[in-house]
Amino acid sequence: MGLRAKLFITFLAIILGLLGFTTYYSHTRTLTFETDRTLKELRNTEARFRDRFEEERAFTEKLVSTITSDQKYRSFLQQIRDNFFIFAQEIKNDTGVSFVFITDEEMTIRGVSTPPGDYNLDKLVAAAQAIVDTEHVSALIEQVLETGQPISRIIAYDRKLINSVNVPLKESLTDDYALGVVSAGIEISDDWVKAHLGGAADGAEVIFYVEDQVVATNVDPEKARAILAAIEPPDRPSQDSYIQHGQYHVAVHDHFDGSGIQAGYIFAASLDAAMLPFIDLQWKIIWIGLVALALGLLIVVLLTNRIIFPVRALVRGTGEVISGNYEFEVDNDSADEIGQLGRAFNQMVIGLKEKEQIRNLFGKYVHPTIVADIMDNPEHLKLGGERRTKTLLFSDIAGFTSISEGMDPQQLVSFLNEYLGAMSNEIASADGILDKYLGDGIMAFWGPPFVTEQFELKACRAAICMQDRLSELRQDWSERGLPVIDMRVGLATGDVIVGNIGSEQSQDYTCIG
């Protein structure tokens, strides 16, 4: 993977990581905040509902109690003791409740209010009696008759919710017993919910239910039924969450005590709707982040071009130098660190070129191994030496003076070069260090630090190989009419002083001893 790709991936990872973490963290924190805020608003709405609910109940109770305690009504009551229908209608008209029915001590219907329009009185009485005969309603009326005190309670009947006020009907205000009970009720309906909550609902979805039936709501009936099915509220105050049509909702709910059957209310709100402003803002932040990312990538491209291209040139130059091309030059005139690096590379190549030139030049006069050691360790150029154990080889041509007198100079030099070249190759093949040529003589040595193992054996092998090679050369020289020579080789192993011998102006790396 290239440097640019690594920079791209690193930049992308950092920006996307920061953007993702910021989005996740802010979304989580906001979701928690909005959940708490929405639940708090729902509970505030619930509290306002209960306040208005109790206010309505108290007002109705006070109004019915006032009417039934009025002297005119009590006189009227004594006159129509057996027929309270007119009295029930009067109370309904004065209080504005949904219906009124009156029961006697035997909990028998003695009067009932009538609805507007056509109606069947017998059916009205039978319906009212059926309500009174239910267990929870009869227990309520019996309690009012026994205590002589008014009682207000939610009554669930026939899948309806009634906010009822039950006031004892007394012949005298001082009586501690009741002749009957006036029950006035307001049906909880859709209109009742909207009238009592209205703008106070704050976007809450309100559902009143009896068992699995929605009886009043401020939302679409189908949606209300879906909310009721999703919540399945228990018989205790609680809060819940649910998903409807892909949206996350939260809800608070409670039940009505003494209603006879399971009945209560639910206040719900869409958390996703509450989160919409933040989600919109979040998307704007994401888009801004992506635009910033695109601009950042463009900047990275421009910046990496100023880094990648010079670095690639340096890499290419390194390859050229490794392959032996010391003419390569990095072209970078910038004043920054990259430009300085390029110029330093060029200076390094110049230095390597000079060293290679020196190595090549001196390699013709000094063994390459010695040259390499001096190049790597310039301190070895100092005059002096050290005691080492080495094996030295000396060889020369027997009768060379007589042979040279019988040959012209050019032919002699050519003949001598051929001989010395062949012998030098055999020495080099045996890891020997060619010290110097002494006319027709050769001096070479083996030993530390250039050869550390079996250097004596290698020297012997070199001497044998030199004689074998000379035998091959004699046959060739004989065919060419050249002198057939003999070579003398001497070997010795012992301690010598090895190092730079000579003056400050001229030195020779050799062995003495």
SULNOR-V449350 format. One record per run of one state. SS is the DSSP state (H for helix, E for strand, L for the rest). FROM is the first residue (numbers start at 0). TO is the last residue. If there is no record, write none. Layout:
# SULNOR-V449350
ss=SS from=FROM to=TO
ss=SS from=FROM to=TO
This chain:
# SULNOR-V449350
ss=L from=0 to=1
ss=H from=2 to=68
ss=L from=69 to=69
ss=H from=70 to=78
ss=L from=79 to=83
ss=H from=84 to=94
ss=L from=95 to=97
ss=E from=98 to=103
ss=L from=104 to=107
ss=E from=108 to=111
ss=L from=112 to=119
ss=H from=120 to=132
ss=L from=133 to=133
ss=H from=134 to=146
ss=L from=147 to=149
ss=E from=150 to=156
ss=L from=157 to=158
ss=E from=159 to=168
ss=L from=169 to=178
ss=E from=179 to=186
ss=L from=187 to=188
ss=H from=189 to=200
ss=L from=201 to=203
ss=E from=204 to=209
ss=L from=210 to=211
ss=E from=212 to=216
ss=L from=217 to=219
ss=H from=220 to=230
ss=L from=231 to=236
ss=E from=237 to=243
ss=L from=244 to=245
ss=E from=246 to=254
ss=L from=255 to=261
ss=E from=262 to=269
ss=H from=270 to=321
ss=L from=322 to=335
ss=H from=336 to=362
ss=L from=363 to=366
ss=H from=367 to=375
ss=L from=376 to=376
ss=H from=377 to=380
ss=L from=381 to=381
ss=E from=382 to=396
ss=L from=397 to=398
ss=H from=399 to=404
ss=L from=405 to=407
ss=H from=408 to=428
ss=L from=429 to=431
ss=E from=432 to=437
ss=L from=438 to=439
ss=E from=440 to=446
ss=L from=447 to=453
ss=H from=454 to=479
ss=L from=480 to=485
ss=E from=486 to=501
ss=L from=502 to=505
ss=E from=506 to=511
ss=L from=512 to=512
